[in-house]
Each structure stands twice: as structure tokens, then as C-alpha cells.
Amino acid sequence: MPEREFGSYAFAGEVTSDPYEIRGGHVFIEVSGIKCAAFEPTKKFRNVIRKLRKGDFVEVYGGYKKGVLNLEKIRIIKLNEAERRNPICDNCGRRMESMGRGKGFRCRKCGERKMYREIVRIERDLSPGFYEVPPSARRHLAMPLARLFRREVSEQEAFRSP
């Protein structure tokens, strides 16, 4: 947990909750147990946050206020490209249903049973790298990515579109 309110922070961690949205278009995630928000004025930056999933490893930058880190920048370090799903029946090809915690899975149609979930590789339309809010939503204290890397960067490179 950040030490004080109204401070600027940067830390790396694992995304521990899937993104959720509240009325007004504000998008929230939890990174290592800390609530992070991309508010409506950040526009397309919120699309990047919406595409994150549990298990992604990110570095977040922003201001901490009222128990929430207001996201200014995010660096996606590693994407979780695997997902656990209920197994598919070998006999009839239907997805099996859980019989209860620790009891395995059963096919409703033919009765076949399996004990464990499958791990399936998923395709992600998000790539590792830096993403930042548009200039209209940026606080005056946040250093733009172009200056962060100390080199000339075209506007297209600096603001990756989601």
C-alpha cells in the first residue's frame, strides 16, 4: 500500500482482478491488491485497461488518492496467455460441467468424467510495452514517454493506440 495520499507512485505487480467498469465509464483493476483506476477523461487509454486479465504482469504509474491509484501510464511487461477452462468431452465434443469443488467434471450428455480443467492458450490483441493517457488527461507532473526515453519519438510512437 502506498505510504501517503496525493503522492506519485510507480510499482510493478500482477493484475489480481479482471477489469470492471462503473457508471460514467471509469475502469478499475487491482494490481498486487492495490485498486487502480483509468477515469473517463483518459479516453482510449481505458481500452488498454479493459483488455488486461488476471495474471498479466504490469508496471503502473500514477497519483494515489482516496485508496485508488489514478493511472497515468502503464507498462505491460508480460501477458498471461493461458486460461483454465472446463474440459471438452472426448465422446461427444461438448463442454463438461463441474460436479462441485474437488469432484471433477461430468458430461451432461454422455456421462463421461474428467478430474481436471484444461489449460488453453488464448490469443491477445494487446502487446507488451508502454501506454499513456492522452495529453488532455495528463497531470502536469507526469513525464511524457517521449521525454522518459530521452530521444525524439514521433507522436504515433509515443501514443500507442489500443
C-alpha positions as CSV (number, residue, x, y, z in Angstrom):
1,M,0.0,0.0,0.0
2,P,1.4,3.5,-0.8
3,E,2.5,5.4,2.2
4,R,0.7,8.7,1.8
5,E,-2.1,10.3,0.0
6,F,-1.6,12.6,-3.0
7,G,1.9,11.1,-3.8
8,S,3.0,9.9,-7.2
9,Y,3.9,6.2,-7.3
10,A,5.3,3.6,-9.7
11,F,5.3,-0.1,-9.0
12,A,5.2,-3.4,-10.7
13,G,2.9,-6.2,-9.9
14,E,0.5,-8.9,-11.1
15,V,-3.1,-8.0,-12.1
16,T,-5.2,-9.7,-9.4
17,S,-8.7,-8.9,-10.7
18,D,-10.3,-8.7,-14.1
19,P,-11.2,-5.1,-15.2
20,Y,-14.6,-3.8,-14.3
21,E,-16.4,-0.6,-15.2
22,I,-18.7,1.6,-13.2
23,R,-21.3,4.2,-14.3
24,G,-19.6,7.1,-16.0
25,G,-17.1,5.0,-17.9
26,H,-14.4,4.6,-15.2
27,V,-12.4,1.4,-15.4
28,F,-10.8,-0.3,-12.4
29,I,-8.3,-3.2,-11.9
30,E,-6.3,-4.4,-9.0
31,V,-2.6,-4.7,-9.2
32,S,-1.0,-6.6,-6.3
33,G,-4.0,-5.8,-4.2
34,I,-4.0,-2.0,-4.9
35,K,-7.0,-0.6,-6.7
36,C,-6.1,1.3,-9.9
37,A,-8.4,3.4,-12.0
38,A,-8.5,4.8,-15.5
39,F,-11.1,7.5,-15.4
40,E,-13.3,8.6,-18.2
41,P,-11.2,11.6,-19.4
42,T,-8.4,9.2,-20.3
43,K,-10.5,8.1,-23.3
44,K,-8.8,5.3,-25.4
45,F,-6.3,4.5,-22.6
46,R,-9.2,2.8,-20.9
47,N,-9.4,0.3,-23.7
48,V,-5.9,-0.9,-22.8
49,I,-7.0,-1.4,-19.2
50,R,-10.2,-3.2,-20.3
51,K,-8.0,-5.8,-22.2
52,L,-5.9,-6.7,-19.2
53,R,-6.6,-10.0,-17.4
54,K,-5.8,-11.7,-14.2
55,G,-2.2,-12.9,-14.2
56,D,-0.8,-10.2,-16.5
57,F,2.3,-8.6,-15.1
58,V,2.4,-4.8,-15.4
59,E,4.2,-1.7,-14.1
60,V,1.8,1.2,-13.2
61,Y,2.4,4.9,-12.7
62,G,0.1,7.4,-11.2
63,G,-1.1,9.5,-8.3
64,Y,-2.6,7.9,-5.2
65,K,-5.7,9.4,-3.7
66,K,-8.5,8.0,-1.5
67,G,-7.3,4.5,-1.7
68,V,-7.1,4.4,-5.5
69,L,-4.1,4.8,-7.8
70,N,-5.1,7.2,-10.7
71,L,-3.3,5.6,-13.7
72,E,-1.2,8.0,-15.8
73,K,1.0,5.3,-17.6
74,I,1.2,1.6,-17.7
75,R,3.9,-0.7,-19.0
76,I,2.8,-4.2,-19.9
77,I,5.6,-6.5,-19.0
78,K,4.2,-9.9,-19.6
79,L,0.7,-11.1,-20.8
80,N,-1.0,-14.1,-19.4
81,E,-1.7,-16.2,-22.5
82,A,-3.2,-19.2,-20.8
83,E,-6.7,-19.8,-19.4
84,R,-8.2,-22.6,-17.4
85,R,-11.5,-23.9,-18.9
86,N,-13.8,-26.8,-18.2
87,P,-12.7,-29.8,-20.3
88,I,-14.3,-31.0,-23.5
89,C,-15.9,-34.4,-23.6
90,D,-13.9,-36.9,-25.8
91,N,-17.1,-38.8,-26.8
92,C,-19.5,-36.0,-27.8
93,G,-17.4,-32.8,-28.0
94,R,-19.5,-30.8,-25.5
95,R,-18.0,-28.8,-22.7
96,M,-18.3,-30.6,-19.3
97,E,-19.8,-29.1,-16.2
98,S,-18.4,-29.1,-12.7
99,M,-19.8,-31.6,-10.2
100,G,-18.6,-29.4,-7.3
101,R,-15.4,-28.3,-5.7
102,G,-12.8,-31.0,-5.9
103,K,-15.2,-33.5,-7.5
104,G,-14.2,-33.2,-11.2
105,F,-16.3,-32.6,-14.3
106,R,-19.1,-34.6,-16.0
107,C,-20.6,-34.5,-19.4
108,R,-24.3,-33.9,-19.2
109,K,-25.0,-35.7,-22.5
110,C,-23.0,-39.0,-22.2
111,G,-21.8,-39.1,-18.5
112,E,-18.1,-39.2,-19.2
113,R,-16.0,-37.8,-16.3
114,K,-12.7,-35.9,-16.1
115,M,-10.9,-34.8,-12.9
116,Y,-9.1,-31.5,-14.0
117,R,-9.7,-28.4,-16.0
118,E,-7.8,-27.8,-19.3
119,I,-5.2,-25.1,-19.8
120,V,-5.9,-23.4,-23.1
121,R,-3.7,-20.9,-24.9
122,I,-5.6,-17.7,-25.7
123,E,-4.9,-15.1,-28.4
124,R,-4.5,-11.5,-27.0
125,D,-4.9,-8.3,-29.1
126,L,-2.6,-6.4,-26.7
127,S,1.1,-6.3,-26.8
128,P,3.8,-5.6,-24.2
129,G,5.1,-2.0,-24.0
130,F,4.3,1.4,-22.6
131,Y,0.9,3.1,-22.9
132,E,0.0,6.5,-21.5
133,V,-3.1,8.7,-21.2
134,P,-3.7,11.4,-23.9
135,P,-2.2,14.9,-23.3
136,S,-5.7,16.3,-22.4
137,A,-5.9,13.9,-19.4
138,R,-2.3,14.2,-18.2
139,R,-1.3,15.9,-15.0
140,H,1.5,18.4,-15.3
141,L,3.7,16.2,-13.1
142,A,3.6,13.2,-15.3
143,M,6.6,12.9,-17.6
144,P,5.6,12.0,-21.2
145,L,7.1,8.9,-22.6
146,A,9.0,10.9,-25.3
147,R,10.9,12.6,-22.5
148,L,11.2,9.5,-20.4
149,F,13.3,7.8,-23.1
150,R,15.3,11.0,-23.8
151,R,15.1,10.7,-27.6
152,E,12.9,12.1,-30.4
153,V,9.8,10.0,-30.7
154,S,7.1,10.6,-33.2
155,E,3.6,11.2,-31.8
156,Q,2.4,7.9,-33.2
157,E,5.2,6.0,-31.3
158,A,4.5,7.9,-28.1
159,F,0.8,7.3,-28.0
160,R,0.3,3.7,-28.9
161,S,-3.3,3.2,-30.0
162,P,-5.1,0.3,-28.2
